Amino acid sequence: MLNAFGNGITISSNIGTAPWGASEVNLAHIFHISIALSMFLVGCLVALANQLLLRRFDLPRFLGEVGFIACFSFFINLFTGLFSAIGLPDLALPWRLAAGLAGIMTLGCSISFYQRANLIMHPNDDTTNILRFLYCRNKVVRAQLINFSVPLLVTAGCWLATGKIYAVSIGTLLCLLVNGPMIALADRWLWPSLHHNVTVPKAISDRSENN
């Protein structure tokens, strides 16, 4: 819900969405399907990709991620409608930029919390967690940038195919710059006693450098 709340602010502010959201919007336009369906299908594909990255099949993890993405679209619609109803899209650009930045920071906090709890996560954020601990030596910013490179390539491919691009603006750039550092800051300063519930090699732990 906290993740959807932050996304709802970002979407309603009309300053561009996060890279994964932008790719899903562009895919929806190409295949003439709803954004909610595009979000669900992409989420399922990412959940499958996560199993490959783990190099083992974890059925509860896979089902949890599919369940997360199925519910996530409902809350996105709920919060987007709420913020639209109170007039956020009609505010002047500086106010919408401020709101969008607040939404992105909220996203970072929410991702930090449920990545550390590691019970049920958004598939895209679980990708960051897997990359962070199994491939990037606990470097959250590096893992986040690798994760974001995939939807950016998808969006670029959609643009090459149609000549049009949707949901990409300054908010997308803000998300690229702010999201990873915000997760690292939240890991350190918000609920610091909540350590990462993840089995990793002994050389890597959630107490090592968070950058």
C-alpha angles and dihedrals in degrees: 000000000000090000091049089047091057092044090049091056092047094047094045092049089062095219096122131283134253115285095260092048091049092052091050092050091050092047089051090056093048096049095034095236132129120277089238091057092045089051092050095047093047089047091054091050091049090049088056091047089053090059089055091049090051089052090221136069114255106182098185090050092049094047091046092054092048090049091048094053091045091057095036094069090055093056092043089058091045097052095038089054091047095052092043090052093055091051105255094142090055097055122108116274097256091055092046090050090051091048091047092051090050089051092051091049089050088053091053092051093048092048091049092053099049095037088057093045088047095191105117121354142176104266092237092053092045086057089059090049093050093046092046097054105027102036112014103047094243094308101144096183092052092047092049093051092049089049092050092049090074098059090041089057090046091051091048089051091051090051092050090049098048107016089233133098129195137195094011117123141113091311090063090054091046090053091051091051101038109031100071096044089045091055090050092049092047090049089056104037109022116071092340093181089067101090125188111282095211136115109235137158113290092249091062125063138155088250093065124092113318106206 
